[in-house]
Amino acid sequence: METFCRIDINLMVSIIIIMIIVVTYHKQKTRAVLTNLYMALCWSILFVLVLDTCVWADAGILFKNPIPVTYTLNFMLHLCQPIPLIIWLYYIDFMFNKSTERLKHRWSYLLPFILTVILMIYSTFTGFIFYIDDSNIYHVGPGLILITILYALPLLASFANVIKYRKTSDRKTLCIIVLFSIIPVAGMILQVPYGKGPLVWPSVGLLVILIYIFLQAQRDTRDYLTGLLNRQQIDELIKYRIKDHSRRGGFGIIMIDMDDFKLINDEYGHTEGDEALITLSSILISSIKTKDKAGRFGGDEFIIMVDTDNDKAMEEVIDRIHKKITLINSKKKKPYEISISAGYVIYSPEKYSSFIELMSDADKNMYEVKKAGKFDSEKQGIQRPLLCSDENP
């Protein structure tokens, strides 16, 4: 009965994942990096689920394969189990950093798979991980706990990322990562005495479905390229804060424009222009607190809603952004330098009677800064005047 139940669960989860893959391929002819990584995650989990189903079907209740077939199925299942977890690690790395260049240099993420390959080859001759007896029965080897630890390494790295980016990331995103990490780890611990976890991969499959639902919600609120809030969402948040001013107090708006973005596109191509926008988006996210919100206003313009009505605090945010840009430029990884113009306003109901007036003033101040001259990236800490809407200097 357990075998039939397990196969039914695997098949149900597999069918849902197949439907997600088909819908994603149909709806998105050109896919972003994050979507491609998610699709790779879906395919890898689907493959493991198929292997897991075959292993359970071969357990002796449904049918009996020859010993070499039984051994091969179990060998492949153990060998492939770290692959979805490694793809997941790449997925969350890009989710936090938005850098394809960074992913290319993360060879260390593949270490659990490489070590698994070595251990499985060794186990073939020694039964270190598992062995099949003459009666075609699966037995756990003494090294299963070691390979289980290898499986858990990408998930532990996921926890490390949650800790590292907890102050600059959305809580919903962090919760998804924690959920994805906890359930497989718990399943792996339960797996050690038996060699096969009761519901490890079906649970992971259900989490992938949860991530898909989360991604669908993200698409409605996030900019496709940068992952920042889209124009509609940031506008609605600002309008809400205006209405809720009496309860939550004042806030500030920083309007940001990337200097010479057209030149980057014309000279180095649109792909490099996209990379510049993604890099700047990462800088903006890392420069603000969780309660602050960053969005893409359109094209090469960005907007940040800062939860403060203090001029000094607003200037400190802009200063942090400039310093991070200076640091990126100093590494000279690109043939161009990123530069921005940023102006801000602080909302007060006495000064602004509408959302349109507030945004118009923020836009005006940003262009005043732009006219004053570009930020000198060679002189860290020195920047052109930060214009605000108030009368005080």
MARMIDO-184714 format. One record per residue (C-alpha): residue number from 1; residue in one letter; y, z, x. Coordinates in steps of 0.1 Angstrom, whole numbers, padded with zeros to 4 digits. Layout:
N
 seq type north    up  east
 NUM    A     Y     Z     X
...
end
This chain:
393
 seq type north    up  east
   1    M  0000  0000  0000
   2    E  0024  0008  0028
   3    T  0018 -0026  0044
   4    F  0026 -0044  0011
   5    C  0057 -0023  0006
   6    R  0069 -0029  0041
   7    I  0064 -0067  0038
   8    D  0082 -0068  0005
   9    I  0112 -0050  0019
  10    N  0113 -0073  0050
  11    L  0111 -0104  0028
  12    M  0138 -0091  0004
  13    V  0162 -0084  0033
  14    S  0153 -0116  0050
  15    I  0161 -0137  0019
  16    I  0195 -0120  0015
  17    I  0203 -0127  0052
  18    I  0193 -0163  0048
  19    M  0216 -0166  0018
  20    I  0245 -0151  0039
  21    I  0238 -0177  0067
  22    V  0237 -0206  0042
  23    V  0269 -0194  0025
  24    T  0287 -0189  0058
  25    Y  0277 -0223  0071
  26    H  0288 -0239  0039
  27    K  0322 -0222  0036
  28    Q  0333 -0223  0072
  29    K  0329 -0257  0089
  30    T  0348 -0244  0120
  31    R  0342 -0208  0128
  32    A  0360 -0182  0148
  33    V  0344 -0164  0177
  34    L  0338 -0132  0156
  35    T  0320 -0153  0129
  36    N  0299 -0171  0155
  37    L  0288 -0137  0169
  38    Y  0280 -0124  0135
  39    M  0259 -0155  0127
  40    A  0240 -0150  0160
  41    L  0235 -0114  0149
  42    C  0221 -0126  0115
  43    W  0197 -0151  0131
  44    S  0184 -0126  0157
  45    I  0178 -0099  0131
  46    L  0161 -0125  0108
  47    F  0138 -0135  0137
  48    V  0129 -0099  0144
  49    L  0122 -0093  0107
  50    V  0099 -0123  0106
  51    L  0080 -0109  0137
  52    D  0079 -0075  0122
  53    T  0064 -0089  0089
  54    C  0038 -0108  0109
  55    V  0028 -0077  0128
  56    W  0024 -0056  0097
  57    A  0005 -0084  0079
  58    D -0018 -0085  0110
  59    A -0024 -0048  0108
  60    G -0059 -0055  0094
  61    I -0052 -0051  0056
  62    L -0041 -0086  0048
  63    F -0059 -0106  0074
  64    K -0074 -0102  0109
  65    N -0062 -0124  0137
  66    P -0079 -0128  0171
  67    I -0069 -0102  0197
  68    P -0047 -0127  0217
  69    V -0027 -0135  0185
  70    T -0023 -0098  0176
  71    Y -0012 -0090  0212
  72    T  0013 -0119  0213
  73    L  0029 -0109  0180
  74    N  0034 -0073  0192
  75    F  0046 -0085  0226
  76    M  0072 -0107  0211
  77    L  0084 -0080  0187
  78    H  0089 -0055  0216
  79    L  0105 -0082  0237
  80    C  0130 -0094  0211
  81    Q  0141 -0060  0196
  82    P  0170 -0055  0221
  83    I  0185 -0089  0214
  84    P  0203 -0081  0181
  85    L  0215 -0049  0196
  86    I  0230 -0067  0226
  87    I  0247 -0093  0203
  88    W  0261 -0064  0183
  89    L  0276 -0050  0215
  90    Y  0293 -0083  0222
  91    Y  0305 -0085  0186
  92    I  0322 -0051  0187
  93    D  0336 -0058  0222
  94    F  0354 -0089  0208
  95    M  0364 -0071  0176
  96    F  0383 -0045  0197
  97    N  0396 -0068  0226
  98    K  0398 -0103  0210
  99    S  0391 -0118  0244
 100    T  0365 -0145  0250
 101    E  0372 -0144  0288
 102    R  0362 -0107  0288
 103    L  0329 -0115  0271
 104    K  0321 -0141  0298
 105    H  0321 -0113  0324
 106    R  0301 -0088  0305
 107    W  0267 -0095  0321
 108    S  0259 -0058  0322
 109    Y  0253 -0060  0284
 110    L  0222 -0081  0291
 111    L  0207 -0054  0313
 112    P  0185 -0038  0285
 113    F  0169 -0071  0278
 114    I  0163 -0079  0315
 115    L  0146 -0045  0320
 116    T  0126 -0050  0288
 117    V  0113 -0083  0301
 118    I  0102 -0066  0334
 119    L  0085 -0037  0315
 120    M  0067 -0060  0291
 121    I  0053 -0081  0319
 122    Y  0042 -0050  0337
 123    S  0026 -0037  0304
 124    T  0006 -0069  0301
 125    F -0015 -0058  0330
 126    T -0014 -0020  0325
 127    G -0009 -0012  0288
 128    F  0022  0007  0298
 129    I  0041  0000  0265
 130    F  0011 -0008  0242
 131    Y -0024 -0022  0243
 132    I -0048 -0037  0218
 133    D -0084 -0023  0219
 134    D -0116 -0043  0214
 135    S -0115 -0036  0177
 136    N -0081 -0053  0176
 137    I -0062 -0020  0169
 138    Y -0027 -0014  0183
 139    H -0022  0017  0205
 140    V  0010  0032  0219
 141    G  0013  0033  0257
 142    P  0030  0060  0278
 143    G  0060  0038  0285
 144    L  0071  0033  0248
 145    I  0096  0061  0250
 146    L  0112  0044  0281
 147    I  0116  0010  0264
 148    T  0129  0028  0233
 149    I  0157  0043  0255
 150    L  0165  0008  0267
 151    Y  0168 -0004  0231
 152    A  0192  0025  0224
 153    L  0216  0017  0254
 154    P  0236 -0010  0235
 155    L  0240  0014  0206
 156    L  0252  0042  0229
 157    A  0277  0017  0244
 158    S  0289  0011  0208
 159    F  0296  0049  0204
 160    A  0315  0048  0237
 161    N  0337  0020  0223
 162    V  0343  0040  0191
 163    I  0356  0069  0212
 164    K  0376  0046  0235
 165    Y  0394  0027  0206
 166    R  0394  0055  0180
 167    K  0433  0058  0181
 168    T  0441  0021  0178
 169    S  0414  0008  0154
 170    D  0410  0008  0117
 171    R  0388  0037  0104
 172    K  0367  0014  0082
 173    T  0358 -0007  0113
 174    L  0349  0025  0132
 175    C  0327  0037  0103
 176    I  0308  0004  0103
 177    I  0301  0006  0140
 178    V  0290  0042  0137
 179    L  0267  0034  0108
 180    F  0252  0004  0126
 181    S  0245  0026  0156
 182    I  0231  0058  0139
 183    I  0205  0042  0117
 184    P  0187  0022  0144
 185    V  0188  0051  0168
 186    A  0172  0074  0142
 187    G  0146  0048  0135
 188    M  0138  0044  0172
 189    I  0133  0081  0175
 190    L  0108  0080  0146
 191    Q  0092  0050  0161
 192    V  0081  0067  0193
 193    P  0050  0085  0179
 194    Y  0037  0055  0160
 195    G  0049  0025  0179
 196    K  0063  0009  0148
 197    G  0094  0022  0130
 198    P  0088  0024  0092
 199    L  0122  0010  0081
 200    V  0141  0003  0113
 201    W  0148 -0034  0110
 202    P  0150 -0036  0072
 203    S  0177 -0009  0076
 204    V  0195 -0029  0102
 205    G  0193 -0059  0080
 206    L  0209 -0040  0051
 207    L  0237 -0029  0075
 208    V  0243 -0066  0084
 209    I  0247 -0072  0047
 210    L  0272 -0044  0046
 211    I  0291 -0059  0075
 212    Y  0292 -0092  0056
 213    I  0308 -0075  0027
 214    F  0332 -0058  0051
 215    L  0341 -0092  0067
 216    Q  0347 -0107  0033
 217    A  0372 -0079  0026
 218    Q  0387 -0084  0060
 219    R  0392 -0122  0054
 220    D  0414 -0113  0024
 221    T  0436 -0090  0044
 222    R  0434 -0102  0080
 223    D  0448 -0132  0099
 224    Y  0421 -0157  0108
 225    L  0429 -0160  0144
 226    T  0443 -0127  0156
 227    G  0426 -0102  0133
 228    L  0459 -0086  0125
 229    L  0470 -0081  0090
 230    N  0480 -0113  0073
 231    R  0515 -0121  0060
 232    Q  0506 -0111  0024
 233    Q  0491 -0078  0033
 234    I  0518 -0067  0057
 235    D  0545 -0076  0031
 236    E  0527 -0056  0004
 237    L  0524 -0026  0027
 238    I  0561 -0027  0035
 239    K  0570 -0031 -0002
 240    Y  0547 -0001 -0010
 241    R  0565  0020  0017
 242    I  0598  0011  0002
 243    K  0587  0023 -0033
 244    D  0571  0054 -0018
 245    H  0601  0063  0004
 246    S  0610  0095 -0014
 247    R  0575  0109 -0007
 248    R  0566  0095  0027
 249    G  0600  0092  0043
 250    G  0616  0065  0064
 251    F  0599  0038  0085
 252    G  0608  0011  0109
 253    I  0601 -0027  0111
 254    I  0598 -0045  0145
 255    M  0600 -0082  0143
 256    I  0585 -0100  0174
 257    D  0587 -0136  0185
 258    M  0567 -0150  0214
 259    D  0591 -0169  0238
 260    D  0583 -0205  0248
 261    F  0551 -0206  0227
 262    K  0556 -0243  0220
 263    L  0557 -0250  0258
 264    I  0524 -0232  0262
 265    N  0509 -0254  0235
 266    D  0524 -0286  0248
 267    E  0516 -0280  0285
 268    Y  0482 -0262  0283
 269    G  0468 -0271  0249
 270    H  0464 -0254  0216
 271    T  0433 -0235  0227
 272    E  0453 -0218  0254
 273    G  0481 -0212  0228
 274    D  0455 -0195  0206
 275    E  0444 -0174  0236
 276    A  0480 -0163  0242
 277    L  0484 -0153  0205
 278    I  0452 -0133  0207
 279    T  0462 -0116  0239
 280    L  0496 -0106  0225
 281    S  0479 -0093  0193
 282    S  0456 -0071  0214
 283    I  0487 -0058  0232
 284    L  0504 -0050  0199
 285    I  0474 -0031  0185
 286    S  0470 -0011  0217
 287    S  0507 -0001  0217
 288    I  0509  0015  0183
 289    K  0493  0045  0165
 290    T  0466  0042  0139
 291    K  0491  0050  0111
 292    D  0513  0021  0122
 293    K  0504 -0014  0111
 294    A  0507 -0048  0129
 295    G  0506 -0082  0113
 296    R  0511 -0118  0120
 297    F  0542 -0129  0102
 298    G  0535 -0166  0109
 299    G  0531 -0190  0138
 300    D  0542 -0171  0169
 301    E  0560 -0143  0150
 302    F  0546 -0109  0145
 303    I  0557 -0078  0127
 304    I  0549 -0041  0131
 305    M  0555 -0014  0105
 306    V  0561  0019  0124
 307    D  0558  0052  0107
 308    T  0591  0067  0120
 309    D  0628  0066  0112
 310    N  0638  0075  0147
 311    D  0655  0050  0169
 312    K  0641  0064  0201
 313    A  0606  0062  0188
 314    M  0611  0026  0178
 315    E  0624  0017  0213
 316    E  0595  0035  0229
 317    V  0571  0013  0210
 318    I  0589 -0019  0221
 319    D  0590 -0005  0257
 320    R  0552  0001  0257
 321    I  0547 -0035  0245
 322    H  0569 -0049  0273
 323    K  0551 -0028  0299
 324    K  0517 -0039  0288
 325    I  0529 -0076  0288
 326    T  0542 -0070  0324
 327    L  0508 -0056  0334
 328    I  0490 -0086  0319
 329    N  0513 -0111  0336
 330    S  0510 -0093  0370
 331    K  0472 -0101  0370
 332    K  0481 -0138  0370
 333    K  0449 -0148  0352
 334    K  0468 -0175  0333
 335    P  0491 -0203  0345
 336    Y  0518 -0190  0323
 337    E  0534 -0157  0315
 338    I  0537 -0141  0281
 339    S  0572 -0131  0270
 340    I  0586 -0118  0237
 341    S  0618 -0111  0219
 342    A  0618 -0080  0197
 343    G  0643 -0065  0173
 344    Y  0640 -0037  0148
 345    V  0655 -0021  0118
 346    I  0649  0013  0102
 347    Y  0647  0014  0064
 348    S  0669  0036  0043
 349    P  0675  0031  0005
 350    E  0712  0036  0011
 351    K  0714  0005  0034
 352    Y  0688 -0018  0019
 353    S  0684 -0025 -0018
 354    S  0655 -0048 -0015
 355    F  0626 -0059  0006
 356    I  0643 -0093  0013
 357    E  0674 -0076  0027
 358    L  0652 -0055  0050
 359    M  0632 -0084  0064
 360    S  0663 -0106  0067
 361    D  0680 -0079  0089
 362    A  0649 -0075  0110
 363    D  0647 -0112  0116
 364    K  0684 -0114  0124
 365    N  0681 -0086  0150
 366    M  0651 -0103  0166
 367    Y  0670 -0135  0170
 368    E  0700 -0117  0184
 369    V  0677 -0103  0211
 370    K  0663 -0137  0217
 371    K  0698 -0151  0223
 372    A  0706 -0123  0247
 373    G  0679 -0136  0272
 374    K  0642 -0132  0278
 375    F  0626 -0100  0290
 376    D  0625 -0099  0328
 377    S  0588 -0095  0335
 378    E  0594 -0091  0372
 379    K  0614 -0058  0366
 380    Q  0591 -0034  0349
 381    G  0610 -0010  0326
 382    I  0641 -0032  0325
 383    Q  0646 -0050  0292
 384    R  0674 -0066  0273
 385    P  0692 -0045  0247
 386    L  0671 -0034  0217
 387    L  0692 -0042  0186
 388    C  0689 -0021  0155
 389    S  0705 -0023  0122
 390    D  0724  0010  0125
 391    E  0760  0014  0138
 392    N  0751  0038  0166
 393    P  0746  0021  0200
end
